[in-house]
Amino acid sequence: SLVFVAVDFIAAMLIRSTGRTLQMARNRSLKSLDLTKSVNNSVNVSAGDTASLIYLWNPWTIITCVGSCTSPIENLMVVIMLHGACSRLAPLAAFGYVMATHLSLYPAILILPVALLLGYGPDTPPTKVFLQKGLSANKIDMSDNGKGTSQKGFGQFSWKPILHFILWVFIWSCYVLSLNSIILNKVGGLQEMFEKTYGFILTVKDLSPNIGVLWYFFAEVFDFFRSFFLIVFNMNIIFMVLPLAIRLKHRPCFLAFVYTAIVAMLKSYPSAGDSALYLGLLGLFANELAEMQFTFFLFFGYIGVSLLSPVMHNLWIWRVSLSLYLYLYLYLSLSLSTHTCCVLLLT
């Protein structure tokens, strides 16, 4: 278990470093908009420290660490990917991306936030804000044209880090697949590995109760409609990727948080580690959380679910003295809380 403690600690330190990078990018953007006074007078919460503490001490992280499951390793790979992308280190981001997608299929959708982070840099205000600021400065004084031109650097997309990232993804993928091919040569090879991992995730063959909702749905649905609903539920995540990327292209790190929250709600086999990851990333946006509505209800909703989850699991799975629907409603409330939090932050 000490190994998983060390993994969680490393992930928390990387989240802390990512939060500091985002904080510096935010302050730099405000100063470029001549809002230096607002930066100095505003109470800036240390987003990196807040996020690292939330990740380390929330109940879901403690559960995964005590249970000695592999979720902390998967979360560490996702955090390495985001940290490398925020720092614009293409080899590190590519390594995290390849390993995260190797351990689980769903981090593959994070390719868009990583590309936006490498191309645009950390989160900034929308490009139109800089353009409007430059236009207003030109209207006030034509001699300030230099100020408008100095702001053109913001919002410009750079393809060079993206090409480096693609190259390193190819290198790391070849290396990982070669090792797997050598190790699994006598037990079916890569084809068997893909069938037992990605195929198992997409076909939802195991209907054992978990903290998701798909197990209950596919236990009740007729076999004739199973293939249709498998396509619907698997495509449901993909349908959200492009619209959110268009809306949040100026905030790629926040986009990555939204993707991880969606995956934690809709993946076929969610775990406590998925909730631990997006709650930790949520702390990166502490300044937005300070202005968000209904934080009291959301906070105690998460606390209630965290406290009742082991009790409900014990009563239904082991003692068989609880209704199935109470167990299901508990995790539906967790999904509802996650969905509400994402909607409030987006608005």
Contacts in CASP RR format, 6 or more apart in sequence:
PFRMAT RR
TARGET T0000
AUTHOR 0000-0000-0000
METHOD contacts of the structure
MODEL  1
SLVFVAVDFIAAMLIRSTGRTLQMARNRSLKSLDLTKSVNNSVNVSAGDT
ASLIYLWNPWTIITCVGSCTSPIENLMVVIMLHGACSRLAPLAAFGYVMA
THLSLYPAILILPVALLLGYGPDTPPTKVFLQKGLSANKIDMSDNGKGTS
QKGFGQFSWKPILHFILWVFIWSCYVLSLNSIILNKVGGLQEMFEKTYGF
ILTVKDLSPNIGVLWYFFAEVFDFFRSFFLIVFNMNIIFMVLPLAIRLKH
RPCFLAFVYTAIVAMLKSYPSAGDSALYLGLLGLFANELAEMQFTFFLFF
GYIGVSLLSPVMHNLWIWRVSLSLYLYLYLYLSLSLSTHTCCVLLLT
1 65 0 8 1.000
1 66 0 8 1.000
1 67 0 8 1.000
1 68 0 8 1.000
4 64 0 8 1.000
4 65 0 8 1.000
4 67 0 8 1.000
4 68 0 8 1.000
4 72 0 8 1.000
5 65 0 8 1.000
7 72 0 8 1.000
7 73 0 8 1.000
7 76 0 8 1.000
8 55 0 8 1.000
8 56 0 8 1.000
8 61 0 8 1.000
8 65 0 8 1.000
8 72 0 8 1.000
8 75 0 8 1.000
8 76 0 8 1.000
9 56 0 8 1.000
10 76 0 8 1.000
11 55 0 8 1.000
11 72 0 8 1.000
11 75 0 8 1.000
11 76 0 8 1.000
11 79 0 8 1.000
12 52 0 8 1.000
12 53 0 8 1.000
12 55 0 8 1.000
12 56 0 8 1.000
13 52 0 8 1.000
14 76 0 8 1.000
14 79 0 8 1.000
14 80 0 8 1.000
14 83 0 8 1.000
15 48 0 8 1.000
15 51 0 8 1.000
15 52 0 8 1.000
15 55 0 8 1.000
15 79 0 8 1.000
15 83 0 8 1.000
15 280 0 8 1.000
15 281 0 8 1.000
15 284 0 8 1.000
16 48 0 8 1.000
16 49 0 8 1.000
16 51 0 8 1.000
16 52 0 8 1.000
17 48 0 8 1.000
17 83 0 8 1.000
17 87 0 8 1.000
18 48 0 8 1.000
18 51 0 8 1.000
18 79 0 8 1.000
18 82 0 8 1.000
18 83 0 8 1.000
18 86 0 8 1.000
18 253 0 8 1.000
18 284 0 8 1.000
19 47 0 8 1.000
19 48 0 8 1.000
19 51 0 8 1.000
19 86 0 8 1.000
19 284 0 8 1.000
20 46 0 8 1.000
20 47 0 8 1.000
20 48 0 8 1.000
21 86 0 8 1.000
21 87 0 8 1.000
21 122 0 8 1.000
22 47 0 8 1.000
22 48 0 8 1.000
22 86 0 8 1.000
22 122 0 8 1.000
22 123 0 8 1.000
22 253 0 8 1.000
22 284 0 8 1.000
23 44 0 8 1.000
23 46 0 8 1.000
23 47 0 8 1.000
23 48 0 8 1.000
25 121 0 8 1.000
25 122 0 8 1.000
25 123 0 8 1.000
25 124 0 8 1.000
26 123 0 8 1.000
26 124 0 8 1.000
26 287 0 8 1.000
27 39 0 8 1.000
27 44 0 8 1.000
29 124 0 8 1.000
29 125 0 8 1.000
29 154 0 8 1.000
30 36 0 8 1.000
30 38 0 8 1.000
30 39 0 8 1.000
31 39 0 8 1.000
32 130 0 8 1.000
32 150 0 8 1.000
32 151 0 8 1.000
32 154 0 8 1.000
33 125 0 8 1.000
33 129 0 8 1.000
33 130 0 8 1.000
33 133 0 8 1.000
34 133 0 8 1.000
44 287 0 8 1.000
45 286 0 8 1.000
45 287 0 8 1.000
45 290 0 8 1.000
46 286 0 8 1.000
47 283 0 8 1.000
47 284 0 8 1.000
47 285 0 8 1.000
47 286 0 8 1.000
47 287 0 8 1.000
48 283 0 8 1.000
48 284 0 8 1.000
48 286 0 8 1.000
50 283 0 8 1.000
50 284 0 8 1.000
50 286 0 8 1.000
51 280 0 8 1.000
51 281 0 8 1.000
51 282 0 8 1.000
51 283 0 8 1.000
51 284 0 8 1.000
51 286 0 8 1.000
52 280 0 8 1.000
54 279 0 8 1.000
54 280 0 8 1.000
54 282 0 8 1.000
54 283 0 8 1.000
55 61 0 8 1.000
55 276 0 8 1.000
55 277 0 8 1.000
55 279 0 8 1.000
55 280 0 8 1.000
58 276 0 8 1.000
58 279 0 8 1.000
58 280 0 8 1.000
58 306 0 8 1.000
59 306 0 8 1.000
60 272 0 8 1.000
60 273 0 8 1.000
60 275 0 8 1.000
60 276 0 8 1.000
60 279 0 8 1.000
60 306 0 8 1.000
61 72 0 8 1.000
61 273 0 8 1.000
61 276 0 8 1.000
63 272 0 8 1.000
63 273 0 8 1.000
64 71 0 8 1.000
64 72 0 8 1.000
64 271 0 8 1.000
64 272 0 8 1.000
64 273 0 8 1.000
64 276 0 8 1.000
65 72 0 8 1.000
69 271 0 8 1.000
69 273 0 8 1.000
70 103 0 8 1.000
71 271 0 8 1.000
71 272 0 8 1.000
71 273 0 8 1.000
71 274 0 8 1.000
71 276 0 8 1.000
72 273 0 8 1.000
73 103 0 8 1.000
74 100 0 8 1.000
74 103 0 8 1.000
74 104 0 8 1.000
74 107 0 8 1.000
74 273 0 8 1.000
75 273 0 8 1.000
75 276 0 8 1.000
75 277 0 8 1.000
77 96 0 8 1.000
77 99 0 8 1.000
77 100 0 8 1.000
77 103 0 8 1.000
77 107 0 8 1.000
78 96 0 8 1.000
78 100 0 8 1.000
78 107 0 8 1.000
78 110 0 8 1.000
78 260 0 8 1.000
78 277 0 8 1.000
79 277 0 8 1.000
80 92 0 8 1.000
80 93 0 8 1.000
80 95 0 8 1.000
80 96 0 8 1.000
80 99 0 8 1.000
81 92 0 8 1.000
81 93 0 8 1.000
81 95 0 8 1.000
81 96 0 8 1.000
81 97 0 8 1.000
81 100 0 8 1.000
81 107 0 8 1.000
81 110 0 8 1.000
81 114 0 8 1.000
82 93 0 8 1.000
82 110 0 8 1.000
82 113 0 8 1.000
82 114 0 8 1.000
82 117 0 8 1.000
82 253 0 8 1.000
82 256 0 8 1.000
82 281 0 8 1.000
83 92 0 8 1.000
84 92 0 8 1.000
84 93 0 8 1.000
85 93 0 8 1.000
85 113 0 8 1.000
85 114 0 8 1.000
85 117 0 8 1.000
85 118 0 8 1.000
85 252 0 8 1.000
86 117 0 8 1.000
86 121 0 8 1.000
86 122 0 8 1.000
86 253 0 8 1.000
88 117 0 8 1.000
88 118 0 8 1.000
88 119 0 8 1.000
88 121 0 8 1.000
88 161 0 8 1.000
90 118 0 8 1.000
90 161 0 8 1.000
90 164 0 8 1.000
90 165 0 8 1.000
90 167 0 8 1.000
90 168 0 8 1.000
91 164 0 8 1.000
91 168 0 8 1.000
93 114 0 8 1.000
93 117 0 8 1.000
93 118 0 8 1.000
93 165 0 8 1.000
93 168 0 8 1.000
94 165 0 8 1.000
94 168 0 8 1.000
94 169 0 8 1.000
94 171 0 8 1.000
94 172 0 8 1.000
95 168 0 8 1.000
95 172 0 8 1.000
97 107 0 8 1.000
97 110 0 8 1.000
97 111 0 8 1.000
97 114 0 8 1.000
97 169 0 8 1.000
98 169 0 8 1.000
98 172 0 8 1.000
98 173 0 8 1.000
98 176 0 8 1.000
99 172 0 8 1.000
99 176 0 8 1.000
100 107 0 8 1.000
100 110 0 8 1.000
101 107 0 8 1.000
101 108 0 8 1.000
102 176 0 8 1.000
104 201 0 8 1.000
105 197 0 8 1.000
105 198 0 8 1.000
105 201 0 8 1.000
105 202 0 8 1.000
106 201 0 8 1.000
106 237 0 8 1.000
106 263 0 8 1.000
106 267 0 8 1.000
107 263 0 8 1.000
109 237 0 8 1.000
109 238 0 8 1.000
109 241 0 8 1.000
109 259 0 8 1.000
109 263 0 8 1.000
110 256 0 8 1.000
110 259 0 8 1.000
110 260 0 8 1.000
112 241 0 8 1.000
112 245 0 8 1.000
112 252 0 8 1.000
112 255 0 8 1.000
113 245 0 8 1.000
113 252 0 8 1.000
113 253 0 8 1.000
113 255 0 8 1.000
113 256 0 8 1.000
113 259 0 8 1.000
114 165 0 8 1.000
114 252 0 8 1.000
114 256 0 8 1.000
115 162 0 8 1.000
115 165 0 8 1.000
116 245 0 8 1.000
116 249 0 8 1.000
116 252 0 8 1.000
116 255 0 8 1.000
117 252 0 8 1.000
117 253 0 8 1.000
117 256 0 8 1.000
118 158 0 8 1.000
118 161 0 8 1.000
118 162 0 8 1.000
118 165 0 8 1.000
119 157 0 8 1.000
119 158 0 8 1.000
119 159 0 8 1.000
119 161 0 8 1.000
119 162 0 8 1.000
120 155 0 8 1.000
120 156 0 8 1.000
120 157 0 8 1.000
120 158 0 8 1.000
120 249 0 8 1.000
120 250 0 8 1.000
120 252 0 8 1.000
121 252 0 8 1.000
122 252 0 8 1.000
122 253 0 8 1.000
123 250 0 8 1.000
123 251 0 8 1.000
123 252 0 8 1.000
123 253 0 8 1.000
123 254 0 8 1.000
124 154 0 8 1.000
124 155 0 8 1.000
124 250 0 8 1.000
124 251 0 8 1.000
125 250 0 8 1.000
126 250 0 8 1.000
127 154 0 8 1.000
127 155 0 8 1.000
127 250 0 8 1.000
130 151 0 8 1.000
130 154 0 8 1.000
130 155 0 8 1.000
133 148 0 8 1.000
133 151 0 8 1.000
134 147 0 8 1.000
134 148 0 8 1.000
134 151 0 8 1.000
137 144 0 8 1.000
137 147 0 8 1.000
137 148 0 8 1.000
138 144 0 8 1.000
138 145 0 8 1.000
138 148 0 8 1.000
155 250 0 8 1.000
177 190 0 8 1.000
180 189 0 8 1.000
180 190 0 8 1.000
180 193 0 8 1.000
181 189 0 8 1.000
181 190 0 8 1.000
184 190 0 8 1.000
184 192 0 8 1.000
184 193 0 8 1.000
200 206 0 8 1.000
201 267 0 8 1.000
201 268 0 8 1.000
201 269 0 8 1.000
202 230 0 8 1.000
202 234 0 8 1.000
202 268 0 8 1.000
203 230 0 8 1.000
204 214 0 8 1.000
204 215 0 8 1.000
204 218 0 8 1.000
204 230 0 8 1.000
204 268 0 8 1.000
204 269 0 8 1.000
206 215 0 8 1.000
206 269 0 8 1.000
207 215 0 8 1.000
207 218 0 8 1.000
207 219 0 8 1.000
208 215 0 8 1.000
209 215 0 8 1.000
209 216 0 8 1.000
209 316 0 8 1.000
209 317 0 8 1.000
209 327 0 8 1.000
210 269 0 8 1.000
210 270 0 8 1.000
210 271 0 8 1.000
211 270 0 8 1.000
211 271 0 8 1.000
211 272 0 8 1.000
211 275 0 8 1.000
211 309 0 8 1.000
211 331 0 8 1.000
211 334 0 8 1.000
212 270 0 8 1.000
212 331 0 8 1.000
212 335 0 8 1.000
213 328 0 8 1.000
213 331 0 8 1.000
213 332 0 8 1.000
213 335 0 8 1.000
214 233 0 8 1.000
214 268 0 8 1.000
216 324 0 8 1.000
216 328 0 8 1.000
217 229 0 8 1.000
217 233 0 8 1.000
218 226 0 8 1.000
218 229 0 8 1.000
221 229 0 8 1.000
233 266 0 8 1.000
233 268 0 8 1.000
236 266 0 8 1.000
237 262 0 8 1.000
237 263 0 8 1.000
237 266 0 8 1.000
237 267 0 8 1.000
240 262 0 8 1.000
241 259 0 8 1.000
244 255 0 8 1.000
244 258 0 8 1.000
244 259 0 8 1.000
245 255 0 8 1.000
247 346 0 8 1.000
248 254 0 8 1.000
248 255 0 8 1.000
248 258 0 8 1.000
249 255 0 8 1.000
253 284 0 8 1.000
254 285 0 8 1.000
254 345 0 8 1.000
256 281 0 8 1.000
257 278 0 8 1.000
257 281 0 8 1.000
257 282 0 8 1.000
257 284 0 8 1.000
257 285 0 8 1.000
258 342 0 8 1.000
258 345 0 8 1.000
258 346 0 8 1.000
260 274 0 8 1.000
260 277 0 8 1.000
260 278 0 8 1.000
260 281 0 8 1.000
261 278 0 8 1.000
261 282 0 8 1.000
261 338 0 8 1.000
261 341 0 8 1.000
261 342 0 8 1.000
262 342 0 8 1.000
263 274 0 8 1.000
264 270 0 8 1.000
264 274 0 8 1.000
264 275 0 8 1.000
264 277 0 8 1.000
264 278 0 8 1.000
264 338 0 8 1.000
265 335 0 8 1.000
265 338 0 8 1.000
265 339 0 8 1.000
267 274 0 8 1.000
275 334 0 8 1.000
275 338 0 8 1.000
278 338 0 8 1.000
279 302 0 8 1.000
282 289 0 8 1.000
282 341 0 8 1.000
283 289 0 8 1.000
285 345 0 8 1.000
288 345 0 8 1.000
289 295 0 8 1.000
289 345 0 8 1.000
292 344 0 8 1.000
292 345 0 8 1.000
293 344 0 8 1.000
294 340 0 8 1.000
294 344 0 8 1.000
298 337 0 8 1.000
298 340 0 8 1.000
298 341 0 8 1.000
298 344 0 8 1.000
301 333 0 8 1.000
301 337 0 8 1.000
302 334 0 8 1.000
302 337 0 8 1.000
305 330 0 8 1.000
305 331 0 8 1.000
305 333 0 8 1.000
305 334 0 8 1.000
305 337 0 8 1.000
308 330 0 8 1.000
309 330 0 8 1.000
309 331 0 8 1.000
312 322 0 8 1.000
312 326 0 8 1.000
312 327 0 8 1.000
312 330 0 8 1.000
313 327 0 8 1.000
315 321 0 8 1.000
315 322 0 8 1.000
316 322 0 8 1.000
316 323 0 8 1.000
316 324 0 8 1.000
316 326 0 8 1.000
316 327 0 8 1.000
END
